[in-house]
Amino acid sequence: MKKSILFLFLCATIYVGHGQTIDVISYNIRYDNPNDNPNHWENRKDFLISQLNFYAPDVFGVQEGLINQLKDMDSGLEDYTYFGIGRDHGDERGEFTAVFYNQKNIELLKEGTFWLSTTPEVPSKDWDAALPRICTYGFFKDKGSGARFFVFNTHFDHVGVQAREESAKLILQKIKELNPGNHPTVLMGDFNLESNSKGIQLIVQQMKDTHIEAGPNAFGPEGTFNGFDFGKPVDKRIDYIFVSNGFKVLKSAILSDSKDLRYPSDHLPVFARLDFGPEQSK
């Protein structure tokens, strides 16, 4: 009997020491473009929603989502809700960098959105950007462990070289401003930059690229942008999940799920499983 009690105690100690894990996904879902036939939203939304239901991340960020797409996803994902605003005017117009979260697992404590410009508090674009761009963030509490953490979700400009570099600097600055308590932080999104670019190099000076950090526990194709072309290798990686030192990266994947030789989006989602570690699980 005493041996059994000792064994259970040791198992419990090991489990507590392991900390608390969360799963996160970054997903450019491709905006609802009626000219995308046969890959327009109505033809792919059910599979995309079922894909998210299967992986069941605790938090995921979407890029390019229009309000009708977000509402479709919200209806199809029973335990989730989302927040964010459109980039055009700070309301429901334009693309969102919305953040969805599982309400059973985590609690939202604070949220906001800023523009990637020299006037981040108002709808705007700057530098050489072709379009207004935004970053939506949330401050969360994990209901199981009590750990608190930030998630930042963004979509960099596809044209402006300077805009992408300045956007990287601005987001790193905002993370410091909004997170004086130095809570573990996730930065995810479509950065429209490959890993050797200056903008990504600025970020990895302060944060970890989860797909690299996962080492042998990284899975999937080399890239994330597929352009709806099922016949070619996916080798251009422009979508990322970065984390601060408060997280340990357990595994990472670029998810290449398809149905009937079609992808659910022109980008592949990026998945990461993260561990808070014992120092964060309080």
Secondary structure, 3 states (H helix, E strand, C coil): CHHHHHHHHHHHHHHHHHCCEEEEEEEECCCCCHHHCCCCHHHHHHHHHHHHHHHCCCEEEEECECHHHHHHHHHHCCCEEEECCECCCCCCCCCECCEEEECCCEEEEEEEEEECCCCCCCCCCCCCCCCCCEEEEEEEEECCCCCEEEEEEEECCCCCHHHHHHHHHHHHHHHHHHCCCCCCEEEEEECCCCCCCHHHHHHHCCCEEHHHHCHHHEECCCCCECCCCCCCCCCECCEEEEECCCCEEEEEEECCCCECCECCCCECCEEEEEECCCCCCC
